[in-house]
Amino acid sequence: ARKKYHLSHAHIQMARELGLNPRKFGKIANHRQEPWKSPLPVFIEDIYFKRFRKKRPDKIKSVEQILKDRLRSKQKRRIKKQLNKEIIEPKAKDHN
């Protein structure tokens, strides 16, 4: 969606915080055929300001960075779960 509609990382993050679906941006970004509509980046900024009373998010992360962070935390959980499993299983064998 960022490349197709020429949006910045900040615009994508604002749209995500607002709960906008990137697949529906085509309906919103139809300002050439429907001149009363504002361009998509301006529209996102306007509704973000109306809802949160600030111009931009405090921390701006790209979608790619968010996915990397999720993957990293998921891997940490898997490792932690595996270590806990290895610690618990030998104790269970000792009791038998």
C-alpha positions as a Markdown table, in Angstrom:
| # | Residue | x | y | z |
|---|---|---|---|---|
| 1 | Ala | 0.0 | 0.0 | 0.0 |
| 2 | Arg | 2.9 | 2.4 | 0.8 |
| 3 | Lys | 4.3 | 2.1 | -2.7 |
| 4 | Lys | 1.0 | 2.0 | -4.6 |
| 5 | Tyr | -0.4 | 5.2 | -2.9 |
| 6 | His | 3.0 | 6.9 | -2.3 |
| 7 | Leu | 2.7 | 7.0 | 1.5 |
| 8 | Ser | 5.4 | 7.5 | 4.0 |
| 9 | His | 6.0 | 5.2 | 7.0 |
| 10 | Ala | 4.3 | 7.7 | 9.2 |
| 11 | His | 1.2 | 7.7 | 7.1 |
| 12 | Ile | 1.0 | 3.9 | 7.2 |
| 13 | Gln | 1.5 | 3.9 | 10.9 |
| 14 | Met | -1.2 | 6.5 | 11.4 |
| 15 | Ala | -3.6 | 4.5 | 9.2 |
| 16 | Arg | -2.9 | 1.3 | 11.2 |
| 17 | Glu | -3.5 | 3.2 | 14.5 |
| 18 | Leu | -6.8 | 4.5 | 13.1 |
| 19 | Gly | -7.8 | 0.9 | 12.1 |
| 20 | Leu | -7.9 | 1.6 | 8.3 |
| 21 | Asn | -7.6 | -1.4 | 6.0 |
| 22 | Pro | -4.9 | -0.9 | 3.4 |
| 23 | Arg | -7.0 | -3.0 | 0.9 |
| 24 | Lys | -9.7 | -0.3 | 1.1 |
| 25 | Phe | -7.4 | 2.6 | 0.4 |
| 26 | Gly | -8.5 | 2.6 | -3.3 |
| 27 | Lys | -12.0 | 3.8 | -2.2 |
| 28 | Ile | -10.5 | 6.6 | -0.1 |
| 29 | Ala | -7.8 | 7.6 | -2.6 |
| 30 | Asn | -10.1 | 8.4 | -5.5 |
| 31 | His | -9.6 | 12.2 | -5.4 |
| 32 | Arg | -9.0 | 12.5 | -9.2 |
| 33 | Gln | -12.5 | 11.3 | -10.1 |
| 34 | Glu | -14.1 | 12.7 | -7.0 |
| 35 | Pro | -12.6 | 16.1 | -6.5 |
| 36 | Trp | -14.3 | 16.8 | -3.2 |
| 37 | Lys | -12.1 | 14.1 | -1.6 |
| 38 | Ser | -8.7 | 15.1 | -0.3 |
| 39 | Pro | -5.6 | 13.1 | -1.3 |
| 40 | Leu | -5.0 | 10.0 | 0.8 |
| 41 | Pro | -2.0 | 11.3 | 2.8 |
| 42 | Val | -3.9 | 14.5 | 3.7 |
| 43 | Phe | -7.0 | 12.6 | 4.6 |
| 44 | Ile | -5.0 | 10.3 | 6.9 |
| 45 | Glu | -3.3 | 13.2 | 8.6 |
| 46 | Asp | -6.7 | 15.0 | 9.1 |
| 47 | Ile | -8.5 | 12.1 | 10.7 |
| 48 | Tyr | -5.4 | 11.2 | 12.8 |
| 49 | Phe | -5.4 | 14.7 | 14.2 |
| 50 | Lys | -9.1 | 14.7 | 14.9 |
| 51 | Arg | -8.9 | 11.4 | 16.8 |
| 52 | Phe | -5.5 | 11.8 | 18.7 |
| 53 | Arg | -5.1 | 15.6 | 18.8 |
| 54 | Lys | -1.5 | 15.3 | 17.5 |
| 55 | Lys | 0.1 | 15.7 | 14.1 |
| 56 | Arg | 2.2 | 12.5 | 14.0 |
| 57 | Pro | 2.7 | 9.3 | 16.1 |
| 58 | Asp | 5.3 | 9.6 | 18.9 |
| 59 | Lys | 7.5 | 6.7 | 17.5 |
| 60 | Ile | 7.4 | 6.0 | 13.8 |
| 61 | Lys | 8.3 | 2.4 | 12.8 |
| 62 | Ser | 8.1 | 1.0 | 9.3 |
| 63 | Val | 6.0 | -2.1 | 8.7 |
| 64 | Glu | 9.1 | -4.1 | 8.0 |
| 65 | Gln | 10.6 | -3.1 | 11.4 |
| 66 | Ile | 7.3 | -4.0 | 13.2 |
| 67 | Leu | 7.4 | -7.5 | 11.5 |
| 68 | Lys | 11.1 | -7.9 | 12.5 |
| 69 | Asp | 10.3 | -7.0 | 16.1 |
| 70 | Arg | 7.4 | -9.5 | 16.2 |
| 71 | Leu | 9.6 | -12.3 | 14.7 |
| 72 | Arg | 12.3 | -11.5 | 17.2 |
| 73 | Ser | 10.0 | -11.7 | 20.2 |
| 74 | Lys | 8.4 | -14.9 | 18.8 |
| 75 | Gln | 11.8 | -16.5 | 18.6 |
| 76 | Lys | 12.6 | -15.4 | 22.1 |
| 77 | Arg | 9.3 | -17.0 | 23.3 |
| 78 | Arg | 10.2 | -20.3 | 21.5 |
| 79 | Ile | 13.6 | -20.5 | 23.0 |
| 80 | Lys | 12.3 | -19.7 | 26.5 |
| 81 | Lys | 9.6 | -22.4 | 26.1 |
| 82 | Gln | 12.1 | -24.9 | 24.9 |
| 83 | Leu | 14.5 | -24.2 | 27.8 |
| 84 | Asn | 11.6 | -24.5 | 30.3 |
| 85 | Lys | 10.6 | -27.8 | 28.7 |
| 86 | Glu | 14.2 | -29.1 | 28.9 |
| 87 | Ile | 14.4 | -28.1 | 32.6 |
| 88 | Ile | 11.0 | -29.7 | 33.6 |
| 89 | Glu | 11.4 | -33.0 | 31.7 |
| 90 | Pro | 14.6 | -34.2 | 33.6 |
| 91 | Lys | 12.9 | -33.4 | 36.9 |
| 92 | Ala | 9.9 | -35.5 | 35.9 |
| 93 | Lys | 12.2 | -38.4 | 35.0 |
| 94 | Asp | 13.9 | -38.2 | 38.4 |
| 95 | His | 10.6 | -38.7 | 40.2 |
| 96 | Asn | 9.9 | -42.0 | 38.5 |
